[in-house]
């Protein structure tokens, strides 16, 4: 290979490395399109709840990556990775692990009287990483909670998958002012402990469900027995009343 070709190859590899590194946000390891898509989705839900969506002014956005609550992992992924009270082999082989991405939007918008009011809107995402991934694939990211000015917005237990990463992968949205990460994407002992805790929680929930079902059956049985006893008492009372009436009639005839 000539020197000229070597220079071209080296330059090409350097350019490729620059492009690839440019797609990744350094603090979180997430692809920029993951963060941008999370923000775009969050803005859509925020706008949908405003009196005047067109008046929305975003003052700043924080993106926070952290470890999720165990209950969130269980609710979204529990039925997928737990089978017969064990973590599936596929999940273990892939070193499946879970992180939370929280988008916090500070904003101003007009109310119904045209007055600008400030507020805070939060979108919580849960995502799964497998094998050597540090950034999730589409459909492994779920919007799981919304909060407006500190108040939870009821999503009725619905977890919304992000099917496509539509945000830019070149640069972050200009409104993103702060990025915080307290958990990297690599598999660790903490993730292994999550497996153990998920199984414990699953067993506890199963026992609680069985206890509720048993209580319901017991209550239904007691209600049925009480109803039967009441019917028997009523029948006995009617029989006694009939017997007394018959006896009274006989006595009247004798006189």
CORGIJO-V372322 format. One line per field, one symbol per residue. ss: DSSP state (@ for helix, = for strand, . for the rest). psi: psi as a letter, one per 40 degrees, with the letter a starting at -180 (. if undefined). A space follows every 50 residues. Layout:
ss = ???
psi = ???
This chain:
ss = ..@@@@@@@@@@@@@@@@@@@@.=......=@@@@@@@@@@@@@@@@@.. ..@@@.==========...@@@@@@@@@@@@==..==.@@@@@...==== ==========.....==============...........========.. ===......==..............======.......@@@@@@@@@@@@ @@@@@@@@@@@@@@@@@@@@@@@@@@@@@@@@@@@@@@@@@@@@@@@@@@ @@@@.
psi = hidddddddddddddddddddeehhdddeiidddddddddddddddddei dgdeehhhdihhhhhihiidddddddededehhffihidddddefhihih hhhhhhiiiiaeeehhiiihhihhihihiibeiehiiieehhheiihhfe hhhhefehhhihdhgeiiediihdehdhhhhehieihidddddddddddd dddddddddddddddddddddddddddddddddddddddddddddddddd dddd.
